[in-house]
Amino acid sequence: MAQGTLINTYVFVVFFAAGFVIAGKRPILTLSTRLVLLALIASAIGYVVSGESPWHSIIGAATLILNCVFIGFALIDYVNWNKKRTS
């Protein structure tokens, strides 16, 4: 299982990548997809902060659903961006 420094590195990479995707000069993602990504990050933070709360499992399920929605939106945006680029 991952410990201490490795987890901190993963967290940094995830937030750096998300920041790059959200604020990039030539964004691949549309505004709606970036908003879903922000909601996903907020939900993930809520999941971590909730700890032993009764809401922990509900927030976890919401985070999983948001993750699936984000992946679908990002895939659609990437396909559309790639079509524009090659045309």
PDB file of N, CA, C and O in Angstrom:
ATOM      1  N   MET A   1       0.840  -1.181   0.000  1.00  0.00           N
ATOM      2  CA  MET A   1       0.000   0.000   0.000  1.00  0.00           C
ATOM      3  C   MET A   1       0.883   1.241   0.000  1.00  0.00           C
ATOM      4  O   MET A   1       1.939   1.261   0.632  1.00  0.00           O
ATOM      5  N   ALA A   2       0.441   2.280  -0.715  1.00  0.00           N
ATOM      6  CA  ALA A   2       1.205   3.524  -0.818  1.00  0.00           C
ATOM      7  C   ALA A   2       1.238   4.231   0.534  1.00  0.00           C
ATOM      8  O   ALA A   2       0.263   4.205   1.285  1.00  0.00           O
ATOM      9  N   GLN A   3       2.349   4.849   0.828  1.00  0.00           N
ATOM     10  CA  GLN A   3       2.525   5.524   2.101  1.00  0.00           C
ATOM     11  C   GLN A   3       3.021   6.953   1.900  1.00  0.00           C
ATOM     12  O   GLN A   3       3.587   7.273   0.854  1.00  0.00           O
ATOM     13  N   GLY A   4       2.814   7.801   2.883  1.00  0.00           N
ATOM     14  CA  GLY A   4       3.318   9.148   3.022  1.00  0.00           C
ATOM     15  C   GLY A   4       3.726   9.921   1.783  1.00  0.00           C
ATOM     16  O   GLY A   4       2.887  10.511   1.102  1.00  0.00           O
ATOM     17  N   THR A   5       5.021   9.916   1.495  1.00  0.00           N
ATOM     18  CA  THR A   5       5.583  10.719   0.427  1.00  0.00           C
ATOM     19  C   THR A   5       5.005  10.342  -0.935  1.00  0.00           C
ATOM     20  O   THR A   5       4.761  11.218  -1.764  1.00  0.00           O
ATOM     21  N   LEU A   6       4.788   9.066  -1.172  1.00  0.00           N
ATOM     22  CA  LEU A   6       4.237   8.623  -2.444  1.00  0.00           C
ATOM     23  C   LEU A   6       2.819   9.152  -2.638  1.00  0.00           C
ATOM     24  O   LEU A   6       2.462   9.582  -3.734  1.00  0.00           O
ATOM     25  N   ILE A   7       2.020   9.123  -1.594  1.00  0.00           N
ATOM     26  CA  ILE A   7       0.660   9.650  -1.681  1.00  0.00           C
ATOM     27  C   ILE A   7       0.698  11.150  -1.932  1.00  0.00           C
ATOM     28  O   ILE A   7      -0.077  11.654  -2.745  1.00  0.00           O
ATOM     29  N   ASN A   8       1.583  11.875  -1.250  1.00  0.00           N
ATOM     30  CA  ASN A   8       1.720  13.310  -1.474  1.00  0.00           C
ATOM     31  C   ASN A   8       2.095  13.601  -2.921  1.00  0.00           C
ATOM     32  O   ASN A   8       1.608  14.570  -3.502  1.00  0.00           O
ATOM     33  N   THR A   9       2.948  12.779  -3.504  1.00  0.00           N
ATOM     34  CA  THR A   9       3.339  12.950  -4.899  1.00  0.00           C
ATOM     35  C   THR A   9       2.148  12.729  -5.815  1.00  0.00           C
ATOM     36  O   THR A   9       1.941  13.501  -6.751  1.00  0.00           O
ATOM     37  N   TYR A  10       1.365  11.693  -5.562  1.00  0.00           N
ATOM     38  CA  TYR A  10       0.174  11.430  -6.368  1.00  0.00           C
ATOM     39  C   TYR A  10      -0.808  12.598  -6.290  1.00  0.00           C
ATOM     40  O   TYR A  10      -1.342  13.028  -7.313  1.00  0.00           O
ATOM     41  N   VAL A  11      -1.047  13.108  -5.097  1.00  0.00           N
ATOM     42  CA  VAL A  11      -1.970  14.220  -4.913  1.00  0.00           C
ATOM     43  C   VAL A  11      -1.477  15.447  -5.678  1.00  0.00           C
ATOM     44  O   VAL A  11      -2.265  16.127  -6.336  1.00  0.00           O
ATOM     45  N   PHE A  12      -0.183  15.729  -5.596  1.00  0.00           N
ATOM     46  CA  PHE A  12       0.386  16.873  -6.322  1.00  0.00           C
ATOM     47  C   PHE A  12       0.191  16.711  -7.825  1.00  0.00           C
ATOM     48  O   PHE A  12      -0.225  17.649  -8.504  1.00  0.00           O
ATOM     49  N   VAL A  13       0.488  15.532  -8.340  1.00  0.00           N
ATOM     50  CA  VAL A  13       0.364  15.290  -9.782  1.00  0.00           C
ATOM     51  C   VAL A  13      -1.086  15.432 -10.234  1.00  0.00           C
ATOM     52  O   VAL A  13      -1.348  16.035 -11.275  1.00  0.00           O
ATOM     53  N   VAL A  14      -2.018  14.895  -9.481  1.00  0.00           N
ATOM     54  CA  VAL A  14      -3.436  14.987  -9.844  1.00  0.00           C
ATOM     55  C   VAL A  14      -3.887  16.440  -9.866  1.00  0.00           C
ATOM     56  O   VAL A  14      -4.538  16.865 -10.820  1.00  0.00           O
ATOM     57  N   PHE A  15      -3.553  17.213  -8.831  1.00  0.00           N
ATOM     58  CA  PHE A  15      -3.986  18.602  -8.794  1.00  0.00           C
ATOM     59  C   PHE A  15      -3.251  19.460  -9.809  1.00  0.00           C
ATOM     60  O   PHE A  15      -3.841  20.392 -10.356  1.00  0.00           O
ATOM     61  N   PHE A  16      -1.986  19.178 -10.077  1.00  0.00           N
ATOM     62  CA  PHE A  16      -1.255  19.907 -11.111  1.00  0.00           C
ATOM     63  C   PHE A  16      -1.874  19.648 -12.477  1.00  0.00           C
ATOM     64  O   PHE A  16      -2.085  20.578 -13.255  1.00  0.00           O
ATOM     65  N   ALA A  17      -2.163  18.388 -12.767  1.00  0.00           N
ATOM     66  CA  ALA A  17      -2.772  18.038 -14.053  1.00  0.00           C
ATOM     67  C   ALA A  17      -4.153  18.676 -14.186  1.00  0.00           C
ATOM     68  O   ALA A  17      -4.496  19.201 -15.246  1.00  0.00           O
ATOM     69  N   ALA A  18      -4.938  18.633 -13.125  1.00  0.00           N
ATOM     70  CA  ALA A  18      -6.265  19.247 -13.165  1.00  0.00           C
ATOM     71  C   ALA A  18      -6.151  20.757 -13.378  1.00  0.00           C
ATOM     72  O   ALA A  18      -6.909  21.334 -14.157  1.00  0.00           O
ATOM     73  N   GLY A  19      -5.223  21.383 -12.698  1.00  0.00           N
ATOM     74  CA  GLY A  19      -5.005  22.822 -12.886  1.00  0.00           C
ATOM     75  C   GLY A  19      -4.585  23.152 -14.308  1.00  0.00           C
ATOM     76  O   GLY A  19      -5.042  24.142 -14.880  1.00  0.00           O
ATOM     77  N   PHE A  20      -3.730  22.340 -14.873  1.00  0.00           N
ATOM     78  CA  PHE A  20      -3.276  22.538 -16.247  1.00  0.00           C
ATOM     79  C   PHE A  20      -4.442  22.378 -17.224  1.00  0.00           C
ATOM     80  O   PHE A  20      -4.573  23.154 -18.170  1.00  0.00           O
ATOM     81  N   VAL A  21      -5.279  21.379 -16.994  1.00  0.00           N
ATOM     82  CA  VAL A  21      -6.427  21.129 -17.875  1.00  0.00           C
ATOM     83  C   VAL A  21      -7.450  22.262 -17.754  1.00  0.00           C
ATOM     84  O   VAL A  21      -8.030  22.678 -18.756  1.00  0.00           O
ATOM     85  N   ILE A  22      -7.673  22.759 -16.548  1.00  0.00           N
ATOM     86  CA  ILE A  22      -8.680  23.799 -16.336  1.00  0.00           C
ATOM     87  C   ILE A  22      -8.214  25.146 -16.873  1.00  0.00           C
ATOM     88  O   ILE A  22      -9.002  25.864 -17.489  1.00  0.00           O
ATOM     89  N   ALA A  23      -6.961  25.504 -16.656  1.00  0.00           N
ATOM     90  CA  ALA A  23      -6.479  26.844 -16.982  1.00  0.00           C
ATOM     91  C   ALA A  23      -5.563  26.897 -18.195  1.00  0.00           C
ATOM     92  O   ALA A  23      -4.899  27.914 -18.398  1.00  0.00           O
ATOM     93  N   GLY A  24      -5.497  25.865 -18.999  1.00  0.00           N
ATOM     94  CA  GLY A  24      -4.608  25.851 -20.158  1.00  0.00           C
ATOM     95  C   GLY A  24      -4.946  26.943 -21.160  1.00  0.00           C
ATOM     96  O   GLY A  24      -6.106  27.335 -21.284  1.00  0.00           O
ATOM     97  N   LYS A  25      -3.933  27.440 -21.882  1.00  0.00           N
ATOM     98  CA  LYS A  25      -4.147  28.502 -22.868  1.00  0.00           C
ATOM     99  C   LYS A  25      -4.928  28.001 -24.072  1.00  0.00           C
ATOM    100  O   LYS A  25      -5.759  28.729 -24.614  1.00  0.00           O
ATOM    101  N   ARG A  26      -4.676  26.776 -24.496  1.00  0.00           N
ATOM    102  CA  ARG A  26      -5.417  26.169 -25.601  1.00  0.00           C
ATOM    103  C   ARG A  26      -6.152  24.946 -25.058  1.00  0.00           C
ATOM    104  O   ARG A  26      -5.720  23.813 -25.267  1.00  0.00           O
ATOM    105  N   PRO A  27      -7.266  25.178 -24.359  1.00  0.00           N
ATOM    106  CA  PRO A  27      -7.931  24.058 -23.690  1.00  0.00           C
ATOM    107  C   PRO A  27      -8.577  23.088 -24.673  1.00  0.00           C
ATOM    108  O   PRO A  27      -9.197  23.483 -25.660  1.00  0.00           O
ATOM    109  N   ILE A  28      -8.412  21.828 -24.372  1.00  0.00           N
ATOM    110  CA  ILE A  28      -9.085  20.778 -25.127  1.00  0.00           C
ATOM    111  C   ILE A  28     -10.513  20.648 -24.611  1.00  0.00           C
ATOM    112  O   ILE A  28     -11.432  20.353 -25.375  1.00  0.00           O
ATOM    113  N   LEU A  29     -10.691  20.867 -23.324  1.00  0.00           N
ATOM    114  CA  LEU A  29     -11.994  20.658 -22.692  1.00  0.00           C
ATOM    115  C   LEU A  29     -12.860  21.907 -22.787  1.00  0.00           C
ATOM    116  O   LEU A  29     -12.367  23.029 -22.680  1.00  0.00           O
ATOM    117  N   THR A  30     -14.154  21.697 -22.989  1.00  0.00           N
ATOM    118  CA  THR A  30     -15.100  22.811 -22.995  1.00  0.00           C
ATOM    119  C   THR A  30     -15.358  23.269 -21.563  1.00  0.00           C
ATOM    120  O   THR A  30     -14.938  22.632 -20.597  1.00  0.00           O
ATOM    121  N   LEU A  31     -16.054  24.384 -21.460  1.00  0.00           N
ATOM    122  CA  LEU A  31     -16.331  24.949 -20.136  1.00  0.00           C
ATOM    123  C   LEU A  31     -17.135  23.978 -19.270  1.00  0.00           C
ATOM    124  O   LEU A  31     -16.865  23.846 -18.076  1.00  0.00           O
ATOM    125  N   SER A  32     -18.110  23.306 -19.855  1.00  0.00           N
ATOM    126  CA  SER A  32     -18.936  22.384 -19.070  1.00  0.00           C
ATOM    127  C   SER A  32     -18.098  21.233 -18.504  1.00  0.00           C
ATOM    128  O   SER A  32     -18.317  20.803 -17.371  1.00  0.00           O
ATOM    129  N   THR A  33     -17.154  20.744 -19.281  1.00  0.00           N
ATOM    130  CA  THR A  33     -16.296  19.658 -18.802  1.00  0.00           C
ATOM    131  C   THR A  33     -15.375  20.153 -17.701  1.00  0.00           C
ATOM    132  O   THR A  33     -15.116  19.434 -16.737  1.00  0.00           O
ATOM    133  N   ARG A  34     -14.884  21.364 -17.836  1.00  0.00           N
ATOM    134  CA  ARG A  34     -14.038  21.925 -16.765  1.00  0.00           C
ATOM    135  C   ARG A  34     -14.826  22.107 -15.483  1.00  0.00           C
ATOM    136  O   ARG A  34     -14.290  21.903 -14.393  1.00  0.00           O
ATOM    137  N   LEU A  35     -16.095  22.490 -15.595  1.00  0.00           N
ATOM    138  CA  LEU A  35     -16.930  22.628 -14.397  1.00  0.00           C
ATOM    139  C   LEU A  35     -17.185  21.270 -13.743  1.00  0.00           C
ATOM    140  O   LEU A  35     -17.207  21.168 -12.517  1.00  0.00           O
ATOM    141  N   VAL A  36     -17.378  20.228 -14.553  1.00  0.00           N
ATOM    142  CA  VAL A  36     -17.533  18.878 -13.997  1.00  0.00           C
ATOM    143  C   VAL A  36     -16.245  18.465 -13.285  1.00  0.00           C
ATOM    144  O   VAL A  36     -16.298  17.830 -12.232  1.00  0.00           O
ATOM    145  N   LEU A  37     -15.088  18.822 -13.852  1.00  0.00           N
ATOM    146  CA  LEU A  37     -13.815  18.510 -13.199  1.00  0.00           C
ATOM    147  C   LEU A  37     -13.690  19.230 -11.864  1.00  0.00           C
ATOM    148  O   LEU A  37     -13.220  18.646 -10.888  1.00  0.00           O
ATOM    149  N   LEU A  38     -14.103  20.484 -11.811  1.00  0.00           N
ATOM    150  CA  LEU A  38     -14.071  21.210 -10.533  1.00  0.00           C
ATOM    151  C   LEU A  38     -15.001  20.564  -9.512  1.00  0.00           C
ATOM    152  O   LEU A  38     -14.651  20.453  -8.337  1.00  0.00           O
ATOM    153  N   ALA A  39     -16.181  20.138  -9.950  1.00  0.00           N
ATOM    154  CA  ALA A  39     -17.104  19.453  -9.049  1.00  0.00           C
ATOM    155  C   ALA A  39     -16.519  18.131  -8.573  1.00  0.00           C
ATOM    156  O   ALA A  39     -16.695  17.749  -7.416  1.00  0.00           O
ATOM    157  N   LEU A  40     -15.824  17.432  -9.467  1.00  0.00           N
ATOM    158  CA  LEU A  40     -15.182  16.170  -9.099  1.00  0.00           C
ATOM    159  C   LEU A  40     -14.100  16.397  -8.052  1.00  0.00           C
ATOM    160  O   LEU A  40     -14.003  15.636  -7.090  1.00  0.00           O
ATOM    161  N   ILE A  41     -13.294  17.424  -8.227  1.00  0.00           N
ATOM    162  CA  ILE A  41     -12.242  17.726  -7.251  1.00  0.00           C
ATOM    163  C   ILE A  41     -12.863  18.092  -5.904  1.00  0.00           C
ATOM    164  O   ILE A  41     -12.399  17.632  -4.861  1.00  0.00           O
ATOM    165  N   ALA A  42     -13.906  18.913  -5.924  1.00  0.00           N
ATOM    166  CA  ALA A  42     -14.584  19.284  -4.669  1.00  0.00           C
ATOM    167  C   ALA A  42     -15.178  18.057  -3.990  1.00  0.00           C
ATOM    168  O   ALA A  42     -15.106  17.925  -2.769  1.00  0.00           O
ATOM    169  N   SER A  43     -15.759  17.168  -4.770  1.00  0.00           N
ATOM    170  CA  SER A  43     -16.334  15.952  -4.210  1.00  0.00           C
ATOM    171  C   SER A  43     -15.253  15.045  -3.618  1.00  0.00           C
ATOM    172  O   SER A  43     -15.451  14.443  -2.562  1.00  0.00           O
ATOM    173  N   ALA A  44     -14.120  14.952  -4.298  1.00  0.00           N
ATOM    174  CA  ALA A  44     -13.016  14.137  -3.775  1.00  0.00           C
ATOM    175  C   ALA A  44     -12.484  14.713  -2.470  1.00  0.00           C
ATOM    176  O   ALA A  44     -12.175  13.967  -1.541  1.00  0.00           O
ATOM    177  N   ILE A  45     -12.377  16.018  -2.397  1.00  0.00           N
ATOM    178  CA  ILE A  45     -11.929  16.651  -1.149  1.00  0.00           C
ATOM    179  C   ILE A  45     -12.960  16.407  -0.048  1.00  0.00           C
ATOM    180  O   ILE A  45     -12.596  16.116   1.092  1.00  0.00           O
ATOM    181  N   GLY A  46     -14.242  16.527  -0.386  1.00  0.00           N
ATOM    182  CA  GLY A  46     -15.294  16.245   0.588  1.00  0.00           C
ATOM    183  C   GLY A  46     -15.249  14.812   1.084  1.00  0.00           C
ATOM    184  O   GLY A  46     -15.495  14.544   2.260  1.00  0.00           O
ATOM    185  N   TYR A  47     -14.934  13.890   0.181  1.00  0.00           N
ATOM    186  CA  TYR A  47     -14.823  12.478   0.565  1.00  0.00           C
ATOM    187  C   TYR A  47     -13.695  12.272   1.566  1.00  0.00           C
ATOM    188  O   TYR A  47     -13.851  11.544   2.547  1.00  0.00           O
ATOM    189  N   VAL A  48     -12.576  12.908   1.319  1.00  0.00           N
ATOM    190  CA  VAL A  48     -11.429  12.761   2.227  1.00  0.00           C
ATOM    191  C   VAL A  48     -11.722  13.410   3.573  1.00  0.00           C
ATOM    192  O   VAL A  48     -11.385  12.853   4.617  1.00  0.00           O
ATOM    193  N   VAL A  49     -12.336  14.563   3.554  1.00  0.00           N
ATOM    194  CA  VAL A  49     -12.599  15.308   4.792  1.00  0.00           C
ATOM    195  C   VAL A  49     -13.704  14.652   5.624  1.00  0.00           C
ATOM    196  O   VAL A  49     -13.698  14.767   6.850  1.00  0.00           O
ATOM    197  N   SER A  50     -14.643  13.971   4.982  1.00  0.00           N
ATOM    198  CA  SER A  50     -15.779  13.412   5.717  1.00  0.00           C
ATOM    199  C   SER A  50     -15.389  12.315   6.699  1.00  0.00           C
ATOM    200  O   SER A  50     -16.107  12.086   7.672  1.00  0.00           O
ATOM    201  N   GLY A  51     -14.272  11.634   6.470  1.00  0.00           N
ATOM    202  CA  GLY A  51     -13.763  10.641   7.409  1.00  0.00           C
ATOM    203  C   GLY A  51     -14.770   9.601   7.819  1.00  0.00           C
ATOM    204  O   GLY A  51     -15.198   8.797   6.990  1.00  0.00           O
ATOM    205  N   GLU A  52     -15.163   9.594   9.086  1.00  0.00           N
ATOM    206  CA  GLU A  52     -16.091   8.601   9.629  1.00  0.00           C
ATOM    207  C   GLU A  52     -17.531   9.093   9.658  1.00  0.00           C
ATOM    208  O   GLU A  52     -18.376   8.495  10.324  1.00  0.00           O
ATOM    209  N   SER A  53     -17.816  10.158   8.956  1.00  0.00           N
ATOM    210  CA  SER A  53     -19.156  10.733   8.911  1.00  0.00           C
ATOM    211  C   SER A  53     -20.141   9.774   8.227  1.00  0.00           C
ATOM    212  O   SER A  53     -19.742   8.958   7.396  1.00  0.00           O
ATOM    213  N   PRO A  54     -21.417   9.878   8.580  1.00  0.00           N
ATOM    214  CA  PRO A  54     -22.410   9.050   7.890  1.00  0.00           C
ATOM    215  C   PRO A  54     -22.528   9.390   6.404  1.00  0.00           C
ATOM    216  O   PRO A  54     -23.032   8.578   5.628  1.00  0.00           O
ATOM    217  N   TRP A  55     -22.080  10.556   6.003  1.00  0.00           N
ATOM    218  CA  TRP A  55     -22.128  11.004   4.615  1.00  0.00           C
ATOM    219  C   TRP A  55     -20.984  10.448   3.773  1.00  0.00           C
ATOM    220  O   TRP A  55     -20.981  10.603   2.552  1.00  0.00           O
ATOM    221  N   HIS A  56     -20.030   9.812   4.405  1.00  0.00           N
ATOM    222  CA  HIS A  56     -18.818   9.347   3.721  1.00  0.00           C
ATOM    223  C   HIS A  56     -19.135   8.436   2.534  1.00  0.00           C
ATOM    224  O   HIS A  56     -18.585   8.627   1.450  1.00  0.00           O
ATOM    225  N   SER A  57     -19.996   7.469   2.721  1.00  0.00           N
ATOM    226  CA  SER A  57     -20.301   6.535   1.627  1.00  0.00           C
ATOM    227  C   SER A  57     -21.125   7.209   0.529  1.00  0.00           C
ATOM    228  O   SER A  57     -20.975   6.878  -0.648  1.00  0.00           O
ATOM    229  N   ILE A  58     -21.982   8.139   0.899  1.00  0.00           N
ATOM    230  CA  ILE A  58     -22.781   8.858  -0.105  1.00  0.00           C
ATOM    231  C   ILE A  58     -21.886   9.754  -0.950  1.00  0.00           C
ATOM    232  O   ILE A  58     -22.020   9.798  -2.173  1.00  0.00           O
ATOM    233  N   ILE A  59     -20.976  10.464  -0.300  1.00  0.00           N
ATOM    234  CA  ILE A  59     -20.042  11.321  -1.034  1.00  0.00           C
ATOM    235  C   ILE A  59     -19.127  10.465  -1.906  1.00  0.00           C
ATOM    236  O   ILE A  59     -18.776  10.868  -3.015  1.00  0.00           O
ATOM    237  N   GLY A  60     -18.741   9.300  -1.419  1.00  0.00           N
ATOM    238  CA  GLY A  60     -17.916   8.400  -2.224  1.00  0.00           C
ATOM    239  C   GLY A  60     -18.630   7.938  -3.480  1.00  0.00           C
ATOM    240  O   GLY A  60     -18.031   7.887  -4.554  1.00  0.00           O
ATOM    241  N   ALA A  61     -19.911   7.599  -3.353  1.00  0.00           N
ATOM    242  CA  ALA A  61     -20.692   7.191  -4.530  1.00  0.00           C
ATOM    243  C   ALA A  61     -20.857   8.353  -5.505  1.00  0.00           C
ATOM    244  O   ALA A  61     -20.779   8.167  -6.719  1.00  0.00           O
ATOM    245  N   ALA A  62     -21.087   9.549  -4.970  1.00  0.00           N
ATOM    246  CA  ALA A  62     -21.212  10.733  -5.828  1.00  0.00           C
ATOM    247  C   ALA A  62     -19.898  11.011  -6.567  1.00  0.00           C
ATOM    248  O   ALA A  62     -19.903  11.390  -7.738  1.00  0.00           O
ATOM    249  N   THR A  63     -18.792  10.819  -5.879  1.00  0.00           N
ATOM    250  CA  THR A  63     -17.488  11.027  -6.505  1.00  0.00           C
ATOM    251  C   THR A  63     -17.271  10.026  -7.629  1.00  0.00           C
ATOM    252  O   THR A  63     -16.759  10.386  -8.690  1.00  0.00           O
ATOM    253  N   LEU A  64     -17.648   8.794  -7.413  1.00  0.00           N
ATOM    254  CA  LEU A  64     -17.519   7.781  -8.454  1.00  0.00           C
ATOM    255  C   LEU A  64     -18.375   8.123  -9.674  1.00  0.00           C
ATOM    256  O   LEU A  64     -17.920   7.994 -10.811  1.00  0.00           O
ATOM    257  N   ILE A  65     -19.595   8.551  -9.440  1.00  0.00           N
ATOM    258  CA  ILE A  65     -20.480   8.932 -10.541  1.00  0.00           C
ATOM    259  C   ILE A  65     -19.919  10.136 -11.287  1.00  0.00           C
ATOM    260  O   ILE A  65     -19.904  10.150 -12.518  1.00  0.00           O
ATOM    261  N   LEU A  66     -19.457  11.147 -10.552  1.00  0.00           N
ATOM    262  CA  LEU A  66     -18.863  12.316 -11.193  1.00  0.00           C
ATOM    263  C   LEU A  66     -17.621  11.952 -11.998  1.00  0.00           C
ATOM    264  O   LEU A  66     -17.366  12.533 -13.053  1.00  0.00           O
ATOM    265  N   ASN A  67     -16.860  11.003 -11.503  1.00  0.00           N
ATOM    266  CA  ASN A  67     -15.675  10.565 -12.234  1.00  0.00           C
ATOM    267  C   ASN A  67     -16.070   9.946 -13.572  1.00  0.00           C
ATOM    268  O   ASN A  67     -15.442  10.228 -14.593  1.00  0.00           O
ATOM    269  N   CYS A  68     -17.091   9.117 -13.576  1.00  0.00           N
ATOM    270  CA  CYS A  68     -17.568   8.500 -14.829  1.00  0.00           C
ATOM    271  C   CYS A  68     -18.106   9.552 -15.788  1.00  0.00           C
ATOM    272  O   CYS A  68     -17.844   9.493 -16.989  1.00  0.00           O
ATOM    273  N   VAL A  69     -18.861  10.518 -15.259  1.00  0.00           N
ATOM    274  CA  VAL A  69     -19.392  11.592 -16.093  1.00  0.00           C
ATOM    275  C   VAL A  69     -18.247  12.417 -16.682  1.00  0.00           C
ATOM    276  O   VAL A  69     -18.274  12.760 -17.864  1.00  0.00           O
ATOM    277  N   PHE A  70     -17.249  12.732 -15.869  1.00  0.00           N
ATOM    278  CA  PHE A  70     -16.116  13.507 -16.358  1.00  0.00           C
ATOM    279  C   PHE A  70     -15.371  12.764 -17.462  1.00  0.00           C
ATOM    280  O   PHE A  70     -15.005  13.365 -18.472  1.00  0.00           O
ATOM    281  N   ILE A  71     -15.145  11.482 -17.286  1.00  0.00           N
ATOM    282  CA  ILE A  71     -14.445  10.704 -18.313  1.00  0.00           C
ATOM    283  C   ILE A  71     -15.240  10.720 -19.621  1.00  0.00           C
ATOM    284  O   ILE A  71     -14.657  10.871 -20.694  1.00  0.00           O
ATOM    285  N   GLY A  72     -16.548  10.567 -19.541  1.00  0.00           N
ATOM    286  CA  GLY A  72     -17.377  10.626 -20.746  1.00  0.00           C
ATOM    287  C   GLY A  72     -17.319  11.987 -21.423  1.00  0.00           C
ATOM    288  O   GLY A  72     -17.164  12.066 -22.641  1.00  0.00           O
ATOM    289  N   PHE A  73     -17.442  13.063 -20.642  1.00  0.00           N
ATOM    290  CA  PHE A  73     -17.366  14.414 -21.197  1.00  0.00           C
ATOM    291  C   PHE A  73     -15.991  14.655 -21.824  1.00  0.00           C
ATOM    292  O   PHE A  73     -15.892  15.203 -22.922  1.00  0.00           O
ATOM    293  N   ALA A  74     -14.943  14.247 -21.127  1.00  0.00           N
ATOM    294  CA  ALA A  74     -13.587  14.470 -21.638  1.00  0.00           C
ATOM    295  C   ALA A  74     -13.364  13.702 -22.933  1.00  0.00           C
ATOM    296  O   ALA A  74     -12.709  14.209 -23.843  1.00  0.00           O
ATOM    297  N   LEU A  75     -13.889  12.508 -23.027  1.00  0.00           N
ATOM    298  CA  LEU A  75     -13.764  11.720 -24.256  1.00  0.00           C
ATOM    299  C   LEU A  75     -14.469  12.405 -25.419  1.00  0.00           C
ATOM    300  O   LEU A  75     -13.922  12.479 -26.519  1.00  0.00           O
ATOM    301  N   ILE A  76     -15.664  12.899 -25.186  1.00  0.00           N
ATOM    302  CA  ILE A  76     -16.400  13.617 -26.229  1.00  0.00           C
ATOM    303  C   ILE A  76     -15.639  14.876 -26.648  1.00  0.00           C
ATOM    304  O   ILE A  76     -15.513  15.153 -27.841  1.00  0.00           O
ATOM    305  N   ASP A  77     -15.135  15.632 -25.683  1.00  0.00           N
ATOM    306  CA  ASP A  77     -14.374  16.846 -26.001  1.00  0.00           C
ATOM    307  C   ASP A  77     -13.110  16.524 -26.779  1.00  0.00           C
ATOM    308  O   ASP A  77     -12.753  17.241 -27.714  1.00  0.00           O
ATOM    309  N   TYR A  78     -12.436  15.457 -26.400  1.00  0.00           N
ATOM    310  CA  TYR A  78     -11.206  15.080 -27.102  1.00  0.00           C
ATOM    311  C   TYR A  78     -11.495  14.692 -28.547  1.00  0.00           C
ATOM    312  O   TYR A  78     -10.761  15.087 -29.453  1.00  0.00           O
ATOM    313  N   VAL A  79     -12.547  13.930 -28.766  1.00  0.00           N
ATOM    314  CA  VAL A  79     -12.900  13.521 -30.133  1.00  0.00           C
ATOM    315  C   VAL A  79     -13.242  14.758 -30.968  1.00  0.00           C
ATOM    316  O   VAL A  79     -12.787  14.875 -32.105  1.00  0.00           O
ATOM    317  N   ASN A  80     -14.028  15.671 -30.425  1.00  0.00           N
ATOM    318  CA  ASN A  80     -14.375  16.895 -31.152  1.00  0.00           C
ATOM    319  C   ASN A  80     -13.148  17.760 -31.410  1.00  0.00           C
ATOM    320  O   ASN A  80     -13.007  18.320 -32.498  1.00  0.00           O
ATOM    321  N   TRP A  81     -12.259  17.879 -30.429  1.00  0.00           N
ATOM    322  CA  TRP A  81     -11.034  18.660 -30.590  1.00  0.00           C
ATOM    323  C   TRP A  81     -10.148  18.041 -31.664  1.00  0.00           C
ATOM    324  O   TRP A  81      -9.553  18.755 -32.472  1.00  0.00           O
ATOM    325  N   ASN A  82     -10.063  16.737 -31.672  1.00  0.00           N
ATOM    326  CA  ASN A  82      -9.233  16.049 -32.657  1.00  0.00           C
ATOM    327  C   ASN A  82      -9.813  16.214 -34.069  1.00  0.00           C
ATOM    328  O   ASN A  82      -9.057  16.336 -35.032  1.00  0.00           O
ATOM    329  N   LYS A  83     -11.145  16.220 -34.201  1.00  0.00           N
ATOM    330  CA  LYS A  83     -11.786  16.439 -35.503  1.00  0.00           C
ATOM    331  C   LYS A  83     -11.471  17.844 -36.019  1.00  0.00           C
ATOM    332  O   LYS A  83     -11.164  18.025 -37.197  1.00  0.00           O
ATOM    333  N   LYS A  84     -11.552  18.846 -35.117  1.00  0.00           N
ATOM    334  CA  LYS A  84     -11.256  20.234 -35.513  1.00  0.00           C
ATOM    335  C   LYS A  84      -9.802  20.382 -35.930  1.00  0.00           C
ATOM    336  O   LYS A  84      -9.489  21.075 -36.898  1.00  0.00           O
ATOM    337  N   ARG A  85      -8.924  19.730 -35.198  1.00  0.00           N
ATOM    338  CA  ARG A  85      -7.487  19.838 -35.456  1.00  0.00           C
ATOM    339  C   ARG A  85      -7.107  19.235 -36.790  1.00  0.00           C
ATOM    340  O   ARG A  85      -6.257  19.784 -37.490  1.00  0.00           O
ATOM    341  N   THR A  86      -7.715  18.120 -37.160  1.00  0.00           N
ATOM    342  CA  THR A  86      -7.350  17.438 -38.397  1.00  0.00           C
ATOM    343  C   THR A  86      -8.053  18.014 -39.618  1.00  0.00           C
ATOM    344  O   THR A  86      -7.650  17.746 -40.750  1.00  0.00           O
ATOM    345  N   SER A  87      -9.110  18.810 -39.395  1.00  0.00           N
ATOM    346  CA  SER A  87      -9.826  19.394 -40.534  1.00  0.00           C
ATOM    347  C   SER A  87      -9.108  20.592 -41.110  1.00  0.00           C
ATOM    348  O   SER A  87      -9.585  21.194 -42.072  1.00  0.00           O
TER     349      SER A  87
END
